[in-house]
């Protein structure tokens, strides 16, 4: 599907794009990968990494700009929508700007994709969109709903749209691992709550989930990868075994545990070997055999959250991951 195709990544200079592009070039032979983003400096830095590879192109633009999206989507086969306002406090203090990017931007992507004949769109979501308690999560829930319903909106057009959802990306900028590493020499690490847990997923796993979505989707599915959990106190202990852990309290808009599938979604959720799939509640699509495929219906009270997750990452596994990925932690 990806071989010989033109792929555009919105927000492509971010953590996801910097992993998606080299992995996709190595595994497939796309005709072109277009990086669409608004930061010219990040594009300039990223372009140096792919100098000489004519398959990688760069396009300055913002998902808020509908006309620019229409221009960028000309001749594009597949779109990965990674652009978003992601930092929780930023969204809380700048709510209008968050909505413009995460909701209005999603609507622009959907309209442009349908009108320009894009074959498939996969939008990146977050655990915070499941039972949201902050504006970022609420805006991403709205975005998810837009991409799901967009499959009815597209009518007879060939465009199909789906979503992938995952939580804390290990080692990414602003995540807990590089944060703790930056404070390791101070002798004290701040812990919001000793009970706090988080899902642990690598960007490589996130890219593979997007590939799977493009290959599997009929339209309207939300894909959730099966990944391990870890207590934040254990993460801190791995990174700085001798450091004191100081409880500072949960920040506004922060959850004690991450959740990717709520009990409200259980009636529409199916389990597979390495992932879950939430099917659309609208249009009876949750009963569509072509979407279900070989999925197994989850229990009525099913909840996929980091504290009740049956799979946990051991300290030894985290140590091994850090050793393997040390050079890129905090840079991706």
Secondary structure, 3 states (H helix, E strand, C coil): CCCCCEEEEECCCCHHHHHHHHHHHHHCCCCEEEEEECCHHHHHHHHHHCCCCCCEEEEECCCCCHHHHHHHCCCCCEEEECCCCCCHHHHHHCHHHHHHHHHHHHHHHHHHHHHCCCCEEEEEEEHHHCCCCCHHHHHHHHHHHHHHHHHHHCCCCCCEEEEEEECCECCCCCCHHHHHHHHHHHCEEEECCCCCEEEEECHHHHHHHHHHHHHHCCCCCEEEECCEEEEHHHHHHHHCCCCEEEECCCCCCCCCCCEEECHHHHHHEEECCCEEEECCCHHHHHHCHHHHCCCEECCCCCCEECCCCCCECCHHHHHHHHHHHHHHCCCC
